[in-house]
Amino acid sequence: MAKRIDVKDLNLYYGKFHAVDQVSLAVPPHSVTAFIGPSGCGKSTVLRSLNRMHEVIPGARAEGKVLLDGEDIYASTVDPVSVRRTIGMVFQRPNPFPTMSIRDNVVAGLRLAGEKNKGKLDEVAEQALRGANLWAEVKDRLAKPGGGLSGGQQQRLCIARAIAVRPDVLLMDEPCSALDPISTLAIEDLIGELKKDYTIVIVTHNMQQAARVSDQCAFFNLAGVGQPGRLIELDDTEKIFSNPGQKATEDYISGRFG
């Protein structure tokens, strides 16, 4: 069941370095939100904070609130591992377990959680591969290594692995940056399908991609050299690209900087 995300007064740090300053934003369920902005402005840092992966980095910490359907994922009573099951992540480069079979790649998270029933695992593997629009291409070679797939197929395999554990939210950190144009189009089409079941947040440097796949865009920028990244503007994608409210947003989208 897709869930709503509410970020309130979020500050993110790497040791003493203040990386992101006072971000507040809302992500509706069954929608795609794109984080855009120049390199180093905090997009991926904010994305990783949404499932508590930011704090995995030594010395990194978060202040503020990230609410998932009203529950603060940073509350002291909340287990970070359960958060990461509820809020899945797909990374920039496809990262399947290369020697593990396609099937075992998909169900790795379920096995880690203790599921041993082969029938159940087979059923979930097929559902997840269908959900990632990969089943037709791999159904006759499920026992072959995941590392033998093409780059675009590997990324869809990683998406299948993420959705196999039935998350409520999918985070995608530049999921197409290592892919060719045809594979990129396949992932973009898939994102459009997946939002029927999930809430999706994607980081992308590709303005055309942001315009194609997202319902709303969040533009981040740096206040200055050595200064923290800030959320400059959040609005419907159509408005961000046709009539942004901030000059910095307009300059970035039109290619005048960044």
Secondary structure, DSSP 8 states (H G I E B T S, - for coil): ----EEEEEEEEEETTEEEEEEEEEEE-TT-EEEEE-STTSSHHHHHHHTTT-GGGSTTEEEEEEEEETTEETTSTTS-HHHHHHHEEEE-SS----TTSBHHHHHTHHHHHTT---HHHHHHHHHHHHHHTT-HHHHTT-TTSBGGGS-HHHHHHHHHHHHHHT--SEEEEESTTTTS-HHHHHHHHHHHHHHTTT-EEEEE-S-HHHHHHH-SEEEEEEESSTT--EEEEEEEEHHHHHHS-SSHHHHHHHTTS--
